[in-house]
Amino acid sequence: MGAPIYHPFPGQLTIHRSKSRFRVVCTGRRFGKTLCLAGEIIDRGGLVPGDYGWVAPTYNVAERGREALCSLLPGACRSVGRTPTRVEFLSENDELVRVWFLSADNPENIRGYGFRGLVIDEAALVPLDVWNYILRPTIAQTLGWAVFISTPKGRNWFYDMYTRGNDPEEPDFESFHFRSNESKYFPAEEWDEAQRTLPADVFKQEYEAEFLEDSAGVFRKVSSCLIPESAITRDDRAGPVVIGCDVAKCA
């Protein structure tokens, strides 16, 4: 197997050194997460040959993973097929490693696969049901590992998984958090410019990788408007009640 041209910086090394079965990696934009996970699969596949999966919200996003993996193994891997594409290379013992690049927008096509490891790229944009019903069973028989890596998108299921990784009662999970400027690839001047010109909530989510409770909503700071039930009097209960409903969220 050809020598990968990949030199991880400290944040990436922290991810690689983890022994947890489920790793949840929350990063700002342009952190280098695709290259990081391509290096991860090459290293794991080199030691334990077999099938691995790379799942993204669309085939276009998955294709970036394929390109990154092939860039780290110049002349030592080959791409086979289209939608889905797989990349093949040989392990340290000259056994076959196959990495399947799949799209979550057609999840039924993922049924039947079995993986030793699984990368869920841009996990915040992948529906929860795809993980629960489609992807989780693909690593059941092998007791395989999974890495969820994404920039946050509000407090959806990716946030829930991140929270589990910070819970000492969840020993199989581990979470990581990196801002964009913790990457050696991110220009310092771009950080300053984005902080100066972008709306504060956009900068916090996309660059500081913060989970914002209402980042995708029309109504802001809803939590700060709530009144504890213990503070509501009988007179309050007898007054008018107004209910708002976002019908786009009801489907």
N, C-alpha and C positions, 0 to 999 in steps of 0.2 A: 504494500500500500504506500502511495506517495506521501511525502511529509507535508502535512497541512501548513500553509503560510498564515498562521493565526497566532497572535500574541495578545491574549486577553489582558485588559487593564484591571485594577483592583476590584471594581464592582462586578465585572464579569467573573473574575476568579471566585468571588464569594458565592455566586450562583453555582458554579461548577463544583465547588468543594462540598456542597450540601449533600447529605446522605438521606434526606427525607424523601419519601415516596412521592409526595405531592408538593410541588414547589409553586408558589404564587408570586409572580414577579410584576410589580407595578412600577412602570418607568415613564418618564417624560418622553416627548417626541425626540427622534434622532439620537437615541441612547446607544444604538448599536445592538438592539435585541435580536434582530434577524441573524446577524453574523454570530452572535453569542450562541444561539440555539443550533445553528448549523454546526458550529464547533462541538457543541454538546453531543449531537447525534453521531458525528464522526468518531468521537472518543468512545462513546458507549458502544456503538456498533462495532468498532474495532476490537473491543474486548469481548462482547457478547453478540455474535452474529445472529441474524434473523430479520424479521420484518419490523419496521418502525413507521409511525404515522406522523404527518405534519398536516394539521387541519387549520384552515383559515376561513374567514367569512365568505370569501369568493376565491375563484381560481386565480384571478389576477394577483391577489395578495399571496396565495400559496406559491405562485410562480416566483415571487421574490425570494422565498425560502429556497426553492430549487436552485436559483441562480447563485445564491450565497454559498450553498453547499458545494456546488460544482467549482466555484472560485477557490475554495479551500483545498480541492483535490484536483488540480490541473493535470489532465492526462491519466488520472487514476480512477475515474468514474465514467459512467455512461448514462444518458437519459433514454428512457424507453416509454413510448406511447404518448398520448395526449389526453388530457381531461378524463381520467386522471393520468398524470405522469408519475413515473417512479424513477429514482436514481439508484443505480447499483454500483457497489464497490466491494472490495475484498477486505476481510478482517485481517488481523495480525497472523492468523493461522490459515489464511487463504480460503476462508469460508465466505459464502455470499451474504452480503448485507443489502437489504432492499428498503428504501425509504419512499413511502407513498405520499404524494402531495394531493390533498383532498379538499373539497369545498363543503362548508356547512350549509350552503344555500340549497343543497340537494342531499339532505342527510340520509335518506333511505338507501342511497347508493353506497353508504359506508358500512351498512350491515354486512356481517359475514367476515369482516377482517379481524385478525388477531395480531396484536402488537406487543413487542417487548418494552417499548417506550413510546410516548405520545407527546407531541408539542401542539399546544392550542394557541395559535398565533392570533393577536388582537382578540383575546378571549372576551373582552367586554362587549364585543359586537356579535358574538356567537350566542344564539338562544340557549337558555338554561336547559330546555328539554333535549337539545342535541347532546349535551353532556350527559344528562341523566339516563336517557333511553338509548342513545346510539353509541357515544364514545366510551363511557365508563365500562360497558361490557367488553369492549375490544381489548382491555388489559386485564380482564378478570382471570382468565385461564393461566396466563403467564405471570400473574402477580406483578405486572409491569408498572412502570412509573409514568407520571404525567407532569408536565410543566405548563402552567397557565401564565401567559405573558401578554401584557397589554398596557396601553395608556388608559386611565379610567374613563368611564362614561357614566357619570352619576353614581348612585349607590344601588347598582343592580346585583346580579348574582356573583359577578367578579368581585365586588366589594365583600360579599358574604364569604367567599372563599378566602379572600385576603384576611378577613377577620379570624377565620379558623386557623390560619397560619400563625397568628399571634396569640393563640389560645394555648396555654400549657397543657390543657386537657386534650389536645389534639396532637399527639406525638408524631403522627404520620404526615402532618402538614408543617410547612415552614414558609413564611412570607418575607419578601424583600421589597425595599422601596428605594428608588433612585430618581433624582431630578435630572433633567436633561444635561445640566452643566456638570454633572458628575461623570460624564463620558469624555474620553479624550478626543472624541470626534466632534464635539459640539463647540463652535467658536464662541469665545467670551463676548465678543462684540455683538453677536446675534442675541445672546441672553439679555444684554442691557437694552438693545433696541426693542425686543419683544416685550420686555417688562415696561418700557416707556410708552409703547404705542398700542398694545392690545388691551381690551377690557380686562379688568382684574380677575374675573371668574374664568375667562378663557386662559389667561396666563397660569393661573393656579392649577387648572386641570391639565392643560396640554404640556406645560413645561415643568411645573413643580410636582406634577403627578398626584394632586390632591383629589380625594373623593368628595365632590360637592353634592350635598343633599338635593339641591334643586337646580343643578346646572342645566338640565334639559327642559326645565319647566317654564311656563309663562308666569306663574306666581312665585315670587321670591320671598325668602325668609319666613316661610310658613310656620316653622317650628317656634319661632320667637313670638308668634301671635297666639299660640295655644294657651288656654287657661286650665290649670289643674282642676280636676273634677271636685276636689275638696273645697275649692274656692267659689264654687257655683252655689248661689243661694236659691231658696224656693222661688223668690221673685224672678230670678233669672230664668228658671225653668218655665215660668208661665209666659215669658215674653216671646216675641217673634223669632223664628228660626229660619235662617237662610242657608241653603245648600248649593254648592257649586259642583259641577260635574264636567270633567274634560272628556267629551265623548270619543275623542281619538284614542284614548287610553282604555276604552271599554270593550274593544273588539276581542 
